[in-house]
Amino acid sequence: MAYLREVKMIDRHNRDISYLRVSVTDRCNLRCQYCVPKEGLSKTGHDDILRYEEIIRLVMIAVKMGIRKVRITGGEPLVRRGIIDFIATLNLIDGLEDISLTTNAILLEETAERLYQAGVRRINISLDSLNPEKYKEITRGGDLEIVLKGIQKAHEVGFRPIKINVVTIQGFNDDEALQFAELTMYRPYQVRFIELMPFGFAGIENLGKYLSNDYIKEMINRRYTLEMFPKARTQNDGPADLYRIRGGQGEIGFISPLSHQFCSSCNRLRLTSNGRLRACLLLDDEIDILSPIRDGCTNQELAELLQLAVTKKPSTHDINIEERHMKKCLTEMTSIGG
């Protein structure tokens, strides 16, 4: 790789940026209600998304600048052809310490072994209901049994941890909080409750359905004794506050970007599938890198664009609970990468 001047990615608020989330596609084999508006979305054309070699080039530069962790997201990353070979290539990058994947698990049973062989050890699975009919409703057609088989296969293959992400939606799945929590009693899963956030027109369609994680935590604590999980936090840890049901094998996490903002510890950048660097999930201020790459920019110029993205990171997002019904983020979640 061409010479790069030493640049440490420390933002204006003294946060060390070491985590890059990479969306490889905006396409998905589900159409979850909080992610995709009812009428659907126009998909980005094949020539308008980053090629694998372009992503690898950017990741190599980012690693030289301090990125240590990469998460592959979508849409649904497993629908993109060649994804496993791409991940195996990422795994060869010297200095990259951690590669993880977020998936809806529809294709996980058939790909779990190859993903593990490619170098993925940690996996996040989006699952918002344990009721087959409700799951079909929220995903607009998904099959819960297929997802559960995928989770079981991932467990058998050896993925650790397996994180199950539950977006809590008032009046839809809040009555399943105990059932989700009980998954951690006999399996080493980490069930994470995530507050609903306002994204694009899908966010508008879900007005009034926000529920604070304080309510979910209290509900679980009334039935079981929740103990703070005694684990030293590392730079690769996520934003979840972790607990364990006394005697349980797994963990319960609460990710609360609205009720308990955690921006002060945010260490991530996002790369969208159409080649935009995004400094904050909730900030529609992106930097185009696809055009410079296609125009033949140097590695140093790409490094400077990464640094520019870092300088754009705000100290906090500007969404609070009182404003939660406002359309703050104009981009749909499936276009950003979760």
ChimeraX attribute file (.defattr): number of C-alpha atoms within 10 A of each C-alpha:
attribute: neighborCount
match mode: 1-to-1
recipient: residues
	/A:1	7
	/A:2	8
	/A:3	8
	/A:4	16
	/A:5	11
	/A:6	10
	/A:7	13
	/A:8	15
	/A:9	24
	/A:10	17
	/A:11	19
	/A:12	13
	/A:13	12
	/A:14	11
	/A:15	18
	/A:16	19
	/A:17	25
	/A:18	22
	/A:19	23
	/A:20	22
	/A:21	25
	/A:22	25
	/A:23	29
	/A:24	27
	/A:25	27
	/A:26	27
	/A:27	21
	/A:28	19
	/A:29	16
	/A:30	19
	/A:31	21
	/A:32	21
	/A:33	17
	/A:34	25
	/A:35	25
	/A:36	24
	/A:37	19
	/A:38	14
	/A:39	8
	/A:40	11
	/A:41	14
	/A:42	8
	/A:43	13
	/A:44	14
	/A:45	9
	/A:46	10
	/A:47	8
	/A:48	13
	/A:49	20
	/A:50	23
	/A:51	15
	/A:52	17
	/A:53	12
	/A:54	15
	/A:55	21
	/A:56	17
	/A:57	15
	/A:58	18
	/A:59	21
	/A:60	18
	/A:61	20
	/A:62	24
	/A:63	20
	/A:64	19
	/A:65	21
	/A:66	19
	/A:67	25
	/A:68	21
	/A:69	21
	/A:70	24
	/A:71	21
	/A:72	25
	/A:73	27
	/A:74	28
	/A:75	27
	/A:76	26
	/A:77	25
	/A:78	27
	/A:79	18
	/A:80	15
	/A:81	9
	/A:82	10
	/A:83	17
	/A:84	20
	/A:85	14
	/A:86	15
	/A:87	21
	/A:88	18
	/A:89	15
	/A:90	23
	/A:91	17
	/A:92	11
	/A:93	13
	/A:94	11
	/A:95	14
	/A:96	19
	/A:97	13
	/A:98	18
	/A:99	22
	/A:100	18
	/A:101	22
	/A:102	25
	/A:103	24
	/A:104	25
	/A:105	25
	/A:106	24
	/A:107	18
	/A:108	23
	/A:109	18
	/A:110	14
	/A:111	16
	/A:112	23
	/A:113	17
	/A:114	15
	/A:115	24
	/A:116	18
	/A:117	13
	/A:118	20
	/A:119	18
	/A:120	23
	/A:121	19
	/A:122	19
	/A:123	24
	/A:124	22
	/A:125	22
	/A:126	16
	/A:127	23
	/A:128	25
	/A:129	25
	/A:130	16
	/A:131	13
	/A:132	12
	/A:133	13
	/A:134	17
	/A:135	20
	/A:136	16
	/A:137	16
	/A:138	20
	/A:139	22
	/A:140	15
	/A:141	15
	/A:142	21
	/A:143	16
	/A:144	22
	/A:145	14
	/A:146	14
	/A:147	21
	/A:148	17
	/A:149	17
	/A:150	22
	/A:151	26
	/A:152	13
	/A:153	18
	/A:154	26
	/A:155	17
	/A:156	11
	/A:157	17
	/A:158	14
	/A:159	19
	/A:160	15
	/A:161	17
	/A:162	22
	/A:163	24
	/A:164	25
	/A:165	22
	/A:166	24
	/A:167	22
	/A:168	26
	/A:169	20
	/A:170	15
	/A:171	11
	/A:172	13
	/A:173	19
	/A:174	18
	/A:175	15
	/A:176	16
	/A:177	19
	/A:178	17
	/A:179	12
	/A:180	22
	/A:181	24
	/A:182	18
	/A:183	19
	/A:184	20
	/A:185	18
	/A:186	11
	/A:187	14
	/A:188	17
	/A:189	22
	/A:190	24
	/A:191	27
	/A:192	26
	/A:193	26
	/A:194	22
	/A:195	22
	/A:196	24
	/A:197	27
	/A:198	28
	/A:199	26
	/A:200	20
	/A:201	20
	/A:202	24
	/A:203	28
	/A:204	16
	/A:205	17
	/A:206	20
	/A:207	13
	/A:208	13
	/A:209	17
	/A:210	20
	/A:211	22
	/A:212	22
	/A:213	22
	/A:214	12
	/A:215	11
	/A:216	19
	/A:217	19
	/A:218	12
	/A:219	15
	/A:220	19
	/A:221	14
	/A:222	10
	/A:223	10
	/A:224	15
	/A:225	13
	/A:226	20
	/A:227	15
	/A:228	15
	/A:229	16
	/A:230	9
	/A:231	8
	/A:232	6
	/A:233	8
	/A:234	7
	/A:235	13
	/A:236	14
	/A:237	9
	/A:238	15
	/A:239	17
	/A:240	16
	/A:241	15
	/A:242	20
	/A:243	21
	/A:244	22
	/A:245	22
	/A:246	13
	/A:247	12
	/A:248	18
	/A:249	15
	/A:250	23
	/A:251	26
	/A:252	30
	/A:253	26
	/A:254	23
	/A:255	24
	/A:256	21
	/A:257	21
	/A:258	23
	/A:259	15
	/A:260	14
	/A:261	15
	/A:262	15
	/A:263	16
	/A:264	12
	/A:265	16
	/A:266	18
	/A:267	23
	/A:268	21
	/A:269	23
	/A:270	25
	/A:271	27
	/A:272	28
	/A:273	27
	/A:274	24
	/A:275	25
	/A:276	21
	/A:277	26
	/A:278	25
	/A:279	24
	/A:280	22
	/A:281	19
	/A:282	20
	/A:283	18
	/A:284	14
	/A:285	14
	/A:286	17
	/A:287	17
	/A:288	16
	/A:289	23
	/A:290	20
	/A:291	13
	/A:292	14
	/A:293	18
	/A:294	10
	/A:295	9
	/A:296	9
	/A:297	12
	/A:298	14
	/A:299	18
	/A:300	14
	/A:301	15
	/A:302	19
	/A:303	21
	/A:304	15
	/A:305	17
	/A:306	22
	/A:307	19
	/A:308	16
	/A:309	23
	/A:310	24
	/A:311	15
	/A:312	17
	/A:313	25
	/A:314	16
	/A:315	16
	/A:316	14
	/A:317	16
	/A:318	11
	/A:319	20
	/A:320	14
	/A:321	13
	/A:322	8
	/A:323	12
	/A:324	18
	/A:325	19
	/A:326	15
	/A:327	18
	/A:328	19
	/A:329	18
	/A:330	15
	/A:331	19
	/A:332	21
	/A:333	24
	/A:334	26
	/A:335	21
	/A:336	27
	/A:337	25
	/A:338	20
